[in-house]
Amino acid sequence: MGDNLMSLQIRSDSVPIRLPCHWEHGISYGTTNSALEDYGISDKQVVIVIEKDFNRLERLLARLTRAPSILRRPLDRLNSALWDLIDGNRTLSQIIHIMEDCYEEEIIPARQRCSASISKLIELNLVQLK
């Protein structure tokens, strides 16, 4: 199933929307690019916090093995910026343009990289398209 989503073709006029979840900003990347702030990119690492939903047996095993009940998923610099840009108002086309403007060669090919990241966020039930 995951492979099918990775091949999902997202239309340029689609608007990605973050679904309700716990997340926080972590460390600052310290990038000296004023365009980031102009577009609302924090330049901080985004950490998605996912609470594990255990069934009874899993809960017992987790208690015995002292497994954590939450999963902290830190995003890299480009995916953190992408997360900041997914505000429910910008289209994929607008997001790609902003990413190219801010990260230039580092994000090329921007359309494929942004689409693949958004597909993964959809697979993780963190984002949906409208």
One Martini backbone bead per residue (centre of mass of N, CA, C, O) as a GRO file, in nm:
protein
  130
    1MET     BB    1   0.056   0.062  -0.021
    2GLY     BB    2   0.296   0.267   0.003
    3ASP     BB    3   0.381   0.253  -0.300
    4ASN     BB    4   0.124   0.383  -0.417
    5LEU     BB    5   0.154   0.661  -0.276
    6MET     BB    6   0.433   0.740  -0.395
    7SER     BB    7   0.278   0.754  -0.694
    8LEU     BB    8   0.126   0.994  -0.636
    9GLN     BB    9  -0.053   1.236  -0.815
   10ILE     BB   10  -0.018   1.576  -0.766
   11ARG     BB   11  -0.178   1.847  -0.808
   12SER     BB   12  -0.097   2.183  -0.839
   13ASP     BB   13  -0.398   2.277  -0.713
   14SER     BB   14  -0.345   2.152  -0.459
   15VAL     BB   15  -0.428   2.151  -0.101
   16PRO     BB   16  -0.248   2.120   0.168
   17ILE     BB   17  -0.339   1.966   0.492
   18ARG     BB   18  -0.319   1.967   0.816
   19LEU     BB   19  -0.358   1.747   1.056
   20PRO     BB   20  -0.433   1.670   1.357
   21CYS     BB   21  -0.143   1.724   1.567
   22HIS     BB   22   0.150   1.673   1.726
   23TRP     BB   23   0.381   1.954   1.743
   24GLU     BB   24   0.723   2.090   1.710
   25HIS     BB   25   0.981   2.298   1.774
   26GLY     BB   26   1.319   2.294   1.754
   27ILE     BB   27   1.582   2.345   1.624
   28SER     BB   28   1.797   2.564   1.478
   29TYR     BB   29   1.954   2.621   1.160
   30GLY     BB   30   2.071   2.921   1.089
   31THR     BB   31   1.968   3.057   0.842
   32THR     BB   32   2.066   3.320   0.598
   33ASN     BB   33   1.736   3.384   0.494
   34SER     BB   34   1.490   3.616   0.445
   35ALA     BB   35   1.276   3.450   0.283
   36LEU     BB   36   1.174   3.265   0.500
   37GLU     BB   37   1.020   3.476   0.671
   38ASP     BB   38   0.839   3.586   0.441
   39TYR     BB   39   0.697   3.281   0.418
   40GLY     BB   40   0.694   3.136   0.720
   41ILE     BB   41   0.974   3.019   0.789
   42SER     BB   42   1.139   2.917   1.081
   43ASP     BB   43   1.412   2.739   1.076
   44LYS     BB   44   1.294   2.481   1.221
   45GLN     BB   45   1.255   2.195   1.362
   46VAL     BB   46   1.029   1.940   1.308
   47VAL     BB   47   0.822   1.763   1.553
   48ILE     BB   48   0.657   1.471   1.555
   49VAL     BB   49   0.390   1.358   1.772
   50ILE     BB   50   0.326   1.011   1.843
   51GLU     BB   51   0.076   0.822   1.961
   52LYS     BB   52   0.043   0.518   2.076
   53ASP     BB   53  -0.188   0.245   1.978
   54PHE     BB   54  -0.263   0.011   2.199
   55ASN     BB   55  -0.331  -0.287   2.274
   56ARG     BB   56  -0.341  -0.495   2.531
   57LEU     BB   57  -0.088  -0.660   2.460
   58GLU     BB   58   0.096  -0.425   2.383
   59ARG     BB   59   0.081  -0.280   2.654
   60LEU     BB   60   0.211  -0.506   2.816
   61LEU     BB   61   0.475  -0.524   2.653
   62ALA     BB   62   0.554  -0.228   2.693
   63ARG     BB   63   0.579  -0.241   2.997
   64LEU     BB   64   0.793  -0.470   3.010
   65THR     BB   65   0.996  -0.306   2.793
   66ARG     BB   66   0.973   0.007   2.815
   67ALA     BB   67   0.813   0.138   2.601
   68PRO     BB   68   0.727   0.392   2.432
   69SER     BB   69   0.422   0.595   2.386
   70ILE     BB   70   0.602   0.778   2.203
   71LEU     BB   71   0.669   0.938   1.887
   72ARG     BB   72   0.956   1.100   1.753
   73ARG     BB   73   0.951   1.294   1.439
   74PRO     BB   74   1.203   1.421   1.277
   75LEU     BB   75   1.270   1.670   1.053
   76ASP     BB   76   1.413   1.799   0.810
   77ARG     BB   77   1.473   2.099   0.674
   78LEU     BB   78   1.285   2.074   0.421
   79ASN     BB   79   1.037   1.941   0.569
   80SER     BB   80   0.999   2.168   0.771
   81ALA     BB   81   0.934   2.383   0.561
   82LEU     BB   82   0.697   2.239   0.436
   83TRP     BB   83   0.525   2.234   0.692
   84ASP     BB   84   0.506   2.543   0.720
   85LEU     BB   85   0.358   2.573   0.428
   86ILE     BB   86   0.129   2.393   0.538
   87ASP     BB   87  -0.182   2.596   0.569
   88GLY     BB   88  -0.443   2.557   0.360
   89ASN     BB   89  -0.374   2.787   0.114
   90ARG     BB   90  -0.159   2.649  -0.045
   91THR     BB   91  -0.041   2.534  -0.320
   92LEU     BB   92   0.175   2.331  -0.465
   93SER     BB   93   0.286   2.542  -0.658
   94GLN     BB   94   0.356   2.754  -0.440
   95ILE     BB   95   0.544   2.578  -0.272
   96ILE     BB   96   0.751   2.521  -0.491
   97HIS     BB   97   0.833   2.812  -0.542
   98ILE     BB   98   0.934   2.869  -0.255
   99MET     BB   99   1.145   2.644  -0.237
  100GLU     BB  100   1.312   2.746  -0.478
  101ASP     BB  101   1.369   3.031  -0.363
  102CYS     BB  102   1.511   2.926  -0.088
  103TYR     BB  103   1.687   2.641  -0.205
  104GLU     BB  104   1.726   2.585  -0.491
  105GLU     BB  105   1.936   2.329  -0.566
  106GLU     BB  106   1.857   2.157  -0.309
  107ILE     BB  107   1.545   2.093  -0.434
  108ILE     BB  108   1.626   1.963  -0.684
  109PRO     BB  109   1.342   1.840  -0.778
  110ALA     BB  110   1.077   1.996  -0.644
  111ARG     BB  111   0.822   1.848  -0.731
  112GLN     BB  112   0.911   1.561  -0.651
  113ARG     BB  113   0.991   1.617  -0.355
  114CYS     BB  114   0.726   1.740  -0.254
  115SER     BB  115   0.538   1.509  -0.341
  116ALA     BB  116   0.677   1.284  -0.178
  117SER     BB  117   0.641   1.414   0.101
  118ILE     BB  118   0.334   1.443   0.093
  119SER     BB  119   0.273   1.145   0.051
  120LYS     BB  120   0.395   1.056   0.322
  121LEU     BB  121   0.207   1.232   0.500
  122ILE     BB  122  -0.047   1.090   0.405
  123GLU     BB  123   0.032   0.800   0.495
  124LEU     BB  124   0.058   0.920   0.808
  125ASN     BB  125  -0.192   1.110   0.864
  126LEU     BB  126  -0.096   1.444   0.840
  127VAL     BB  127  -0.221   1.476   0.546
  128GLN     BB  128  -0.430   1.653   0.313
  129LEU     BB  129  -0.641   1.705   0.032
  130LYS     BB  130  -0.825   1.985  -0.160
   0.00000   0.00000   0.00000
